[in-house]
Amino acid sequence: MTERLVVIGGGMAAVRLVEELVARSYAGAVTVLADEHHAPYNRILLSAVLEGTHTASALTVRSPAWFDAHGVDLRLGARVLEVDREAGEVMLVDGTRLGFDRLVLATGSIPTLPPIRGLVRVDGSLHPRVHAFRSLADCGRLDTEVSGLDDGSRAVVVGGGLLGLQVARALSIRGLHTEVVEGAEHLLASQLGEPGGRVLARDLRRLGTEVYTGARAVRLTDEGLRLDNGHVLSADLVVLTAGGRPSTALARRAGLMVRRGIVVDASLRSVTDDRVHAIGDCAEHRNRVTGFVAPAWEQAGVLADALCGGSSRYDGTRSVARLRATGLDVAVLGDPLHARGEVVEMTNPIAGSHRRLVVDGGVIVAATLVGDLSRVGLITQLYDRGTVLGPDEPGQLLLGEPAPTSVSVPDEIEVCACAGVSAGEIRGCVSFDDCRESTRATTGCGGCEGAVRRLLGERTPVATG
């Protein structure tokens, strides 16, 4: 009997899993349940749509026709109500019941509402000036709102994480006077130390965006957004980007072990039920949830191999995060704030750059690069391979250099950190579209698009309409 595999979720982790299964000629019947009505899209690039550099259609990762052509049953607008493990069935809100032999939870994360009085009206809806920014629908509503505002209107972004900074840059580019409020003492507090956060704040101010750190928004009034220090920020628009947590409600109700995320082993199986797997933002492995596309895609590859009879294991060590925002460049490898080892650090606030390597036994175990990513490919390669460096090499890596040309980039250098694609693999493609299709480079955070096009000798197109 053909194995029935049901995937709950239509995000980037779920699509990557299906791509990997197709590449391995998985023999089972695959059904993907996506609760949004849009074809699966790249959530990381939503801010690029708001900014105007990408169209909404450009974010589509795989079209419904692609799923159909590969024999995958993609169901859009299919919201799951319950998972009945005893019966081996998934029940949708419309009453449909689907049987499964194996189940993959790729439910992602959900936003949390910050404790700001006045955000929610009596009927439970958000105040008209307040917008969430998590989905394509959110992006469309915010885009419409911004289009109706005059240049110089004022926006406040609540949250100084990766998403908050992307949204802030997009709103600023759209002509709004934008301010960022972050409760932590510096920006990107989960990824950067204080020196890096300070440089990033300086870069934002240079680009025209004011930053308030160590301050929390407490109340929305007719006058604006009040902070806990008593200051009031005028706000025609408030965008919420602070706070999110793994989406685990289905797993909890199904009786699976959940801590912060759905607890899985090295094969991405639930520790409660070996028929059930979890990948992406909703999964917890070795007490860690990731929240980034690179580890989610790595998990998808490991799980696809396991479902096809392989023996791959997920060790949870590779984590790469990139900030995609015009005028801001940040890359974080591993966990620079908590990794053990010797720290090699270089900061130039005048130039707007900060670089930090954590080296243990000569091996790079974590890194932070702010403002100058000219060597991010080489550092990522050394980090991934566990290359042992000489005493002077970490310092030399931090000196930086002009961005290399396509001729000087060695084939083995990794260009796309999200998909793990090297310069040699990119050069082997006949076009940019062929590269996206065959290697999946540029389909993650999008930060490598310029480098990929240079390697292929193509120009970066200007977004239209």
C-alpha positions in Angstrom: 0.0 0.0 0.0 1.3 3.5 -0.9 2.4 5.5 2.1 0.2 8.5 2.7 2.2 11.6 3.8 0.3 14.7 4.9 2.2 18.0 5.4 0.5 20.6 7.5 1.8 24.0 6.4 2.5 25.8 3.2 5.5 27.8 4.1 9.1 27.7 3.0 10.0 24.7 5.1 7.1 22.7 3.8 7.8 23.5 0.2 11.5 22.7 0.6 10.5 19.3 2.0 8.3 18.6 -1.1 11.1 19.7 -3.4 13.5 17.4 -1.7 11.1 14.5 -1.9 10.5 15.1 -5.6 14.2 15.2 -6.2 14.6 11.8 -4.4 11.6 10.2 -6.2 9.7 9.6 -3.0 7.2 6.8 -3.7 4.4 7.9 -1.3 1.3 10.0 -1.9 1.9 13.6 -0.7 -0.8 16.0 0.4 0.1 19.6 1.5 -2.4 21.5 3.6 -1.8 25.3 3.4 -4.2 27.5 5.4 -3.6 30.6 3.3 -5.3 31.0 -0.1 -2.1 32.2 -1.9 0.3 29.8 -3.6 3.3 29.2 -1.3 5.5 32.3 -1.1 8.7 33.7 0.3 7.7 35.3 3.6 11.2 36.8 4.1 10.8 39.1 1.1 7.4 40.6 2.2 9.2 43.8 3.1 10.6 44.0 -0.4 7.1 44.1 -1.7 6.2 46.9 0.7 9.4 48.7 -0.3 8.5 48.3 -4.0 11.5 46.3 -5.2 9.5 43.1 -5.7 6.0 42.4 -6.9 3.8 40.1 -4.8 3.8 37.6 -7.7 7.6 37.4 -7.6 7.4 35.9 -4.1 5.8 32.7 -5.3 8.0 29.8 -4.4 6.2 27.1 -6.3 3.0 27.5 -8.3 0.0 25.2 -7.9 0.8 23.9 -11.4 4.3 22.8 -10.2 2.7 20.7 -7.4 0.2 19.2 -9.8 2.9 18.4 -12.3 4.8 16.4 -9.7 1.8 14.5 -8.4 1.5 16.5 -5.1 -2.0 17.3 -3.8 -1.7 21.0 -2.7 -4.8 22.3 -0.9 -5.0 26.0 -0.4 -7.2 27.5 2.2 -7.1 24.2 4.1 -7.2 25.0 7.8 -6.6 22.1 10.1 -8.8 21.8 13.1 -7.4 18.7 14.8 -5.0 15.8 14.5 -6.4 12.4 15.6 -3.3 10.3 16.1 -5.2 7.3 17.2 -7.3 7.2 14.0 -4.4 8.4 11.9 -6.5 11.3 10.5 -6.3 15.0 10.1 -9.6 16.9 10.3 -10.1 20.2 8.6 -12.4 23.0 9.7 -14.8 22.2 6.9 -15.2 18.7 8.3 -13.0 16.9 5.7 -11.0 14.1 7.2 -7.7 12.9 5.6 -5.9 9.7 6.6 -2.2 9.6 7.0 0.6 7.1 7.6 3.1 9.8 8.3 2.5 13.4 9.3 4.8 16.4 9.0 4.0 19.6 11.1 5.5 22.6 9.4 3.1 25.1 11.0 5.7 27.9 11.4 5.3 30.6 14.1 2.6 33.0 15.0 2.8 36.6 16.1 2.2 37.7 19.7 0.4 40.9 20.5 2.6 43.3 22.6 1.0 44.6 25.9 0.1 48.0 24.6 -3.2 49.5 25.7 -5.3 50.8 22.9 -4.1 48.4 20.2 -7.4 46.4 20.3 -10.8 47.9 20.1 -13.9 46.7 22.0 -15.0 44.4 19.2 -11.6 42.7 19.3 -10.2 44.2 16.1 -7.0 46.1 15.8 -7.1 49.9 15.9 -7.3 51.3 12.3 -3.8 52.8 12.6 -2.3 49.5 13.8 -1.1 46.8 11.4 0.5 43.4 11.9 3.1 42.3 9.4 3.3 38.5 9.0 1.5 37.4 5.9 1.0 38.4 2.3 -2.5 39.6 3.2 -1.0 41.8 6.0 1.5 43.2 3.5 -1.3 44.0 1.0 -3.3 45.9 3.6 -0.3 47.8 4.8 0.7 48.7 1.3 -2.7 50.1 0.6 -2.6 52.1 3.8 0.8 53.5 3.0 -0.3 54.5 -0.5 -3.1 56.6 0.9 -0.8 58.6 3.2 1.0 61.8 2.4 4.8 62.0 2.2 6.1 62.9 5.6 3.4 61.0 7.4 4.8 59.4 10.6 5.1 55.6 11.2 6.3 53.8 14.3 7.6 50.2 14.1 7.4 48.3 17.3 10.2 45.8 17.4 13.9 46.1 16.5 14.5 42.6 15.3 15.2 41.5 11.7 11.6 41.9 10.6 11.2 45.3 12.3 14.3 46.8 10.6 13.2 45.5 7.2 9.8 47.1 7.6 11.3 50.3 8.9 13.5 50.6 5.9 10.6 49.9 3.5 8.4 52.5 5.1 11.2 55.1 5.0 11.9 54.4 1.4 8.2 54.9 0.7 8.4 58.4 2.1 7.2 58.0 5.7 9.1 59.5 8.6 9.8 56.3 10.5 10.8 55.5 14.0 11.7 52.2 15.6 10.9 51.3 19.3 12.8 48.4 20.8 12.5 47.3 24.4 16.0 45.7 24.6 19.0 47.9 25.1 20.1 47.6 21.5 18.8 46.5 18.1 18.9 42.8 17.0 19.4 41.9 20.7 18.9 38.2 19.9 21.7 38.2 17.3 24.1 41.0 18.0 26.1 42.3 21.0 25.9 45.9 22.1 28.7 47.2 19.7 27.0 45.7 16.7 23.6 47.0 17.7 25.1 50.5 18.3 26.6 50.5 14.8 23.3 49.3 13.3 21.4 52.1 15.1 23.9 54.6 13.7 23.4 53.3 10.2 19.6 53.6 10.6 19.8 57.2 11.8 22.1 58.0 8.9 19.4 56.7 6.6 16.8 58.9 8.3 15.2 56.5 10.8 15.2 57.4 14.5 15.8 54.5 17.0 14.6 54.3 20.6 16.1 51.4 22.5 15.5 50.4 26.1 12.0 51.8 25.8 8.7 50.1 25.6 5.5 51.3 24.0 2.7 51.2 26.6 -0.3 53.0 25.2 -1.8 54.1 21.8 -3.7 57.4 22.2 -5.1 60.1 19.9 -1.8 61.9 20.3 0.4 59.0 19.3 2.3 56.1 20.8 3.3 56.6 24.4 6.5 55.0 25.7 7.3 53.9 29.2 9.6 56.9 29.6 6.7 59.3 29.1 7.7 60.3 25.6 4.9 60.3 22.9 5.7 59.5 19.3 3.3 60.9 16.7 2.0 58.0 14.6 -0.2 58.0 11.6 0.7 54.3 11.4 1.9 51.7 13.9 3.4 48.4 12.6 3.8 45.5 15.0 6.8 43.3 14.4 7.8 42.4 18.0 7.2 39.0 19.3 6.4 35.6 17.9 6.3 32.0 19.0 6.2 28.5 17.5 2.8 27.5 16.3 2.2 24.4 18.5 -1.5 24.4 19.3 -2.3 21.4 17.0 0.6 19.4 18.4 -0.5 20.1 22.0 -4.1 19.1 21.4 -2.8 15.9 19.7 -0.9 15.0 22.8 2.6 15.5 21.4 5.5 16.6 23.6 5.8 20.4 23.3 8.1 22.7 25.2 8.7 25.9 23.4 8.4 24.0 20.1 7.4 20.5 19.1 10.2 18.3 20.5 11.9 16.2 17.8 15.0 14.0 17.6 17.9 14.0 15.1 15.6 12.4 12.5 13.0 15.2 13.0 10.6 12.8 14.5 8.4 13.7 17.4 9.7 12.1 20.6 6.1 11.1 21.3 5.1 9.5 18.1 7.5 8.3 15.4 4.9 8.7 12.7 4.9 12.4 13.3 7.6 14.8 12.3 8.2 18.6 12.7 10.4 21.0 10.8 11.0 24.7 10.6 10.0 27.4 13.1 7.6 25.1 15.0 10.2 22.4 15.8 12.4 22.2 18.8 15.7 20.2 18.7 18.1 20.0 21.5 16.2 22.7 23.4 16.5 25.1 20.5 14.0 26.6 18.0 15.6 28.4 15.0 13.3 30.9 13.3 15.5 31.1 10.2 15.2 29.7 6.7 18.7 28.1 6.5 18.2 25.6 9.3 14.6 25.0 8.2 15.8 24.0 4.8 18.5 21.8 6.3 15.9 20.1 8.3 13.7 19.6 5.2 16.6 17.9 3.5 17.4 15.6 6.4 13.7 14.6 6.8 13.3 14.0 3.1 16.3 11.6 3.2 14.8 9.8 6.2 11.4 9.4 4.5 13.1 7.9 1.5 15.0 5.4 3.6 18.2 7.3 4.2 20.2 7.8 7.4 20.8 11.5 7.5 20.8 13.2 10.9 20.2 16.7 12.0 22.8 18.1 14.4 21.3 21.5 14.7 24.6 23.3 14.5 24.2 25.3 11.3 22.4 28.6 11.7 22.7 31.5 9.3 20.7 34.7 9.4 20.7 37.6 7.0 19.1 41.0 7.2 17.6 42.0 3.8 17.0 45.7 3.8 18.2 48.4 1.5 21.2 50.2 3.0 21.6 47.7 5.8 23.8 44.6 5.7 23.9 42.1 8.6 24.9 38.4 8.6 25.0 36.2 11.7 26.4 32.7 11.8 25.7 30.4 14.8 25.1 32.0 18.2 27.8 34.8 18.7 26.3 35.9 22.0 26.6 32.5 23.7 29.2 30.5 21.8 32.3 29.6 23.8 35.7 30.6 22.4 38.1 33.4 21.9 36.6 36.6 20.4 38.2 38.5 17.6 36.4 41.8 17.1 36.7 44.9 14.9 34.4 47.9 15.0 34.4 51.1 12.9 31.4 53.1 13.8 32.4 55.9 11.4 32.3 53.5 8.4 29.3 51.8 9.9 30.9 48.3 10.2 31.3 45.8 13.0 32.8 42.3 12.7 33.1 39.6 15.3 34.4 36.1 15.2 34.2 33.5 18.0 37.0 31.0 17.5 37.4 27.8 19.5 40.4 25.6 18.8 41.1 27.6 15.6 37.6 26.9 14.3 35.0 29.6 13.7 32.0 28.6 15.8 30.1 31.9 15.4 30.3 35.2 13.6 28.6 38.6 13.2 29.1 40.9 10.3 27.5 44.4 10.2 27.9 46.8 7.3 30.5 45.0 5.3 29.7 41.5 3.9 32.5 41.3 1.4 33.9 38.2 3.1 30.7 36.6 4.3 30.9 33.8 1.7 34.5 32.8 2.7 33.7 33.0 6.5 30.5 31.0 6.0 32.5 28.3 4.1 35.1 28.1 6.9 32.4 28.0 9.5 30.5 25.2 7.8 33.6 23.1 7.1 35.1 23.6 10.6 38.4 24.7 9.0 41.2 25.1 11.5 42.7 28.6 11.1 46.2 29.8 11.8 46.8 32.4 14.6 46.7 35.4 12.3 43.9 34.3 10.0 40.9 35.4 12.1 42.2 38.9 12.2 42.9 38.9 8.5 39.4 37.7 7.8 38.0 40.8 9.6 40.0 43.3 7.6 37.4 43.2 4.8 38.1 43.9 1.1 36.2 45.2 -1.9 33.5 42.9 -3.1 35.1 40.3 -5.4 34.2 40.1 -9.1 32.8 37.0 -10.7 36.3 36.1 -12.1 38.0 36.1 -8.7 35.4 34.1 -6.7 36.7 30.5 -6.2 34.2 27.8 -7.2 34.1 26.4 -3.7 33.0 29.7 -2.0 29.4 29.6 -0.7 27.3 32.4 -2.3 23.8 31.4 -1.1 23.9 30.7 2.6 20.2 29.8 2.8 20.4 27.0 0.3 24.1 26.2 0.7 25.0 26.9 -3.0 28.6 27.5 -4.1 29.9 29.8 -6.8 30.8 26.8 -8.9 27.3 25.5 -8.8 26.0 28.9 -9.9 28.4 29.2 -12.8 27.2 25.8 -14.0 23.7 27.3 -14.6 22.7 28.7 -18.0 20.6 31.6 -16.6 19.3 33.2 -13.4 16.0 31.4 -13.7 17.8 28.1 -14.3 19.9 28.8 -11.2 16.8 29.5 -9.0 15.1 26.4 -10.3 18.0 23.9 -10.1 19.8 25.2 -7.0 17.2 27.3 -5.2 19.8 30.0 -4.7 18.2 33.5 -4.1 14.9 31.9 -3.0 15.6 32.3 0.7 16.4 35.7 2.2 17.3 37.1 -1.3 20.4 38.7 -0.1 22.6 36.9 -2.6 20.7 37.9 -5.7 23.2 40.5 -6.8 26.1 38.2 -6.4 24.4 35.4 -8.3 23.5 37.7 -11.2 27.1 38.9 -11.3 28.4 35.4 -11.4 26.1 34.7 -14.3 26.8 38.0 -16.0 23.3 39.3 -15.7 22.0 42.6 -14.6 19.7 43.0 -11.6 16.3 44.1 -13.0 14.4 47.1 -11.8 11.1 46.3 -10.2 8.0 47.5 -12.0 4.4 47.9 -10.8 
